[in-house]
Each structure stands twice: as C-alpha cells, then as structure tokens.
Amino acid sequence: MSAAVIVFPGSNCDRDCKVAVERSTGEQVEMVWHQETELPAGLDLIVLPGGFSYGDYLRCGAMAALSPIMQAVKKAADDGVAVVGICNGFQILCEAGMLPGALLKNAGLKYVCKPVGLTVANGQTRFTSGYQGQREVIMTQGNGDGNYF
C-alpha cells in the first residue's frame, strides 16, 4: 500500500500517522508539505492528520483547505484514492468541500474528550472491514469544534 501524510503548519500527530500506517502495512509513507502541488504517484491512501493547522485562527481547517496540495488531494479522491481526515484533517476535508457539512463549536463551548460507542453500519468499506463483523466499537472523541452540522 502506497500512502502519504499531508503536513500543514500546526499539524501534530503527522509523524504518528506515518508510523502507524508504516507499521500496519510494512510500506514507507511519504510526508507531503502543504505547499506542494503534486502527490506521489500511485497512492492508495492519503492521511490528513490532526492538530491546529494555521493555528485554527479563522475556522478550524479553513485556511488549510486553501493550501495548494488540496487540489491534488481532491483529484486523487475523485480518482478513487482513499482519504482519511483525523481530527483537524476531517475539518479540513469539510472546509475543502470534500465532505458535506461543517464543524461548529461544541454546544457547551468546551473541549470534550471521552470514549464514545459507535455502530459499524457497513463493515465492507476500506476503513471498516478490519472490524470483521464487530457491530459496536469504542473510539475516543476529543475536540472543541466537533459539533458536526
């Protein structure tokens, strides 16, 4: 599996994403700076990591969504390359118009960090097939702008 992690100013856990994908696939993962205009050829996966891109001064992910590399990410997604956005990466995908909706401040205007139960509604996708029929999973939710609308 060929993969790339996109790095924005203020990203964190980008190297953690690289190591996690490398350990699970045994393949080398490319780190791609947000100012690049092209992605490595033959990618199977693109990861947008968490953090606070551009300090999240405008809206979470809004400035990063305008980075030059995002045009290549959009094209790759349209061509069938799997794209995963973690935390701020998900916010960037929303701000880039690649996912419907927006993320607003949490209802209580406070950072939330807690385990949440999720239902695996479709275990046949690239991202859920590893659950092997498991219907309920526990994930950690941690965000200040996680009110998906």
C-alpha positions as CSV (number, residue, x, y, z in Angstrom):
1,M,0.0,0.0,0.0
2,S,1.4,3.4,-1.0
3,A,0.4,6.2,1.4
4,A,1.1,9.9,2.0
5,V,0.5,12.1,5.1
6,I,-0.2,15.7,4.3
7,V,1.7,18.1,6.7
8,F,0.3,21.6,7.4
9,P,1.7,24.3,9.6
10,G,0.4,23.4,13.1
11,S,-0.3,19.8,12.3
12,N,0.5,17.4,15.1
13,C,0.4,13.6,15.1
14,D,1.5,13.7,11.5
15,R,4.6,11.5,12.3
16,D,2.4,9.3,14.5
17,C,0.1,8.8,11.4
18,K,3.2,7.9,9.3
19,V,4.5,5.4,11.8
20,A,1.0,3.8,12.3
21,V,0.5,3.3,8.5
22,E,4.1,2.0,8.1
23,R,3.7,-0.5,10.9
24,S,0.3,-1.7,9.7
25,T,1.4,-2.0,6.0
26,G,5.1,-2.6,6.1
27,E,5.5,0.1,3.5
28,Q,7.2,3.5,3.6
29,V,4.9,6.5,3.9
30,E,5.6,9.8,2.2
31,M,5.3,13.1,4.1
32,V,3.9,15.8,1.8
33,W,4.2,19.5,2.7
34,H,1.0,21.5,2.2
35,Q,2.7,23.9,-0.3
36,E,3.4,21.1,-2.8
37,T,1.1,20.9,-5.8
38,E,1.5,17.2,-6.6
39,L,1.2,14.0,-4.7
40,P,3.5,11.0,-5.2
41,A,2.3,8.7,-8.0
42,G,0.3,5.5,-7.3
43,L,-1.1,6.4,-3.8
44,D,-3.6,4.1,-2.2
45,L,-4.2,6.3,0.9
46,I,-3.9,9.9,1.8
47,V,-4.0,10.9,5.5
48,L,-4.8,14.4,6.8
49,P,-3.7,14.4,10.4
50,G,-5.0,16.3,13.4
51,G,-3.6,19.4,15.0
52,F,-4.3,23.1,14.6
53,S,-3.5,23.9,11.0
54,Y,-2.5,27.6,10.8
55,G,-3.4,27.9,14.5
56,D,-7.1,27.5,13.6
57,Y,-7.4,31.3,13.8
58,L,-10.2,31.7,11.2
59,R,-12.2,28.5,11.4
60,C,-10.8,25.0,12.0
61,G,-9.3,23.8,8.7
62,A,-10.5,26.8,6.7
63,M,-7.0,28.1,5.8
64,A,-5.5,24.7,5.2
65,A,-8.4,23.8,2.8
66,L,-6.9,26.5,0.5
67,S,-3.4,25.0,0.5
68,P,-2.0,24.2,-2.9
69,I,-1.9,20.4,-2.2
70,M,-5.6,20.2,-1.6
71,Q,-6.3,20.4,-5.4
72,A,-4.3,17.2,-5.8
73,V,-6.0,15.6,-2.8
74,K,-9.4,16.4,-4.3
75,K,-8.4,14.9,-7.7
76,A,-6.9,11.8,-6.1
77,A,-10.2,11.3,-4.1
78,D,-12.2,11.7,-7.2
79,D,-10.0,9.1,-8.8
80,G,-10.8,6.6,-6.0
81,V,-7.8,7.0,-3.7
82,A,-8.9,6.5,-0.1
83,V,-8.6,9.7,2.0
84,V,-8.9,9.8,5.8
85,G,-9.1,13.0,7.9
86,I,-8.3,12.7,11.5
87,C,-9.5,15.5,13.9
88,N,-8.4,18.7,12.2
89,G,-7.9,16.7,9.0
90,F,-11.7,16.0,9.0
91,Q,-12.3,19.7,9.5
92,I,-10.0,20.4,6.5
93,L,-12.0,18.0,4.3
94,C,-15.2,19.7,5.3
95,E,-13.8,23.2,4.7
96,A,-12.5,22.0,1.3
97,G,-15.9,20.9,0.3
98,M,-14.9,17.2,0.0
99,L,-17.4,16.3,2.8
100,P,-20.8,17.8,3.3
101,G,-21.5,19.9,6.3
102,A,-19.4,21.9,8.7
103,L,-18.0,21.6,12.2
104,L,-19.2,24.1,14.8
105,K,-18.1,24.8,18.4
106,N,-19.4,22.2,20.8
107,A,-22.7,23.0,22.4
108,G,-21.1,23.7,25.8
109,L,-18.2,25.7,24.2
110,K,-15.8,23.4,26.0
111,Y,-13.2,20.8,24.8
112,V,-14.7,17.3,25.0
113,C,-12.5,14.2,25.5
114,K,-14.3,10.9,26.2
115,P,-14.8,7.4,24.9
116,V,-17.9,7.0,22.7
117,G,-19.7,4.0,21.3
118,L,-20.1,3.7,17.6
119,T,-22.1,1.3,15.4
120,V,-20.3,-0.1,12.4
121,A,-23.2,0.3,10.0
122,N,-21.2,-1.1,7.0
123,G,-18.3,-3.4,7.6
124,Q,-17.5,-3.7,3.9
125,T,-15.6,-0.4,3.4
126,R,-11.8,0.0,3.2
127,F,-11.9,1.6,6.7
128,T,-14.3,-0.7,8.4
129,S,-13.5,-4.2,7.0
130,G,-10.9,-4.7,9.7
131,Y,-13.7,-4.9,12.4
132,Q,-14.6,-8.3,11.0
133,G,-18.2,-8.3,11.8
134,Q,-17.9,-6.4,15.1
135,R,-21.0,-4.1,15.3
136,E,-20.1,-1.9,18.3
137,V,-16.8,-0.2,18.7
138,I,-15.4,2.3,21.2
139,M,-13.5,5.3,19.9
140,T,-12.1,8.3,21.7
141,Q,-13.7,11.6,20.9
142,G,-11.5,14.7,21.6
143,N,-12.4,18.1,20.1
144,G,-13.5,21.6,20.7
145,D,-15.1,22.0,17.3
146,G,-16.8,18.7,16.9
147,N,-20.5,19.7,16.5
148,Y,-21.0,18.3,13.0
149,F,-23.8,20.1,11.2
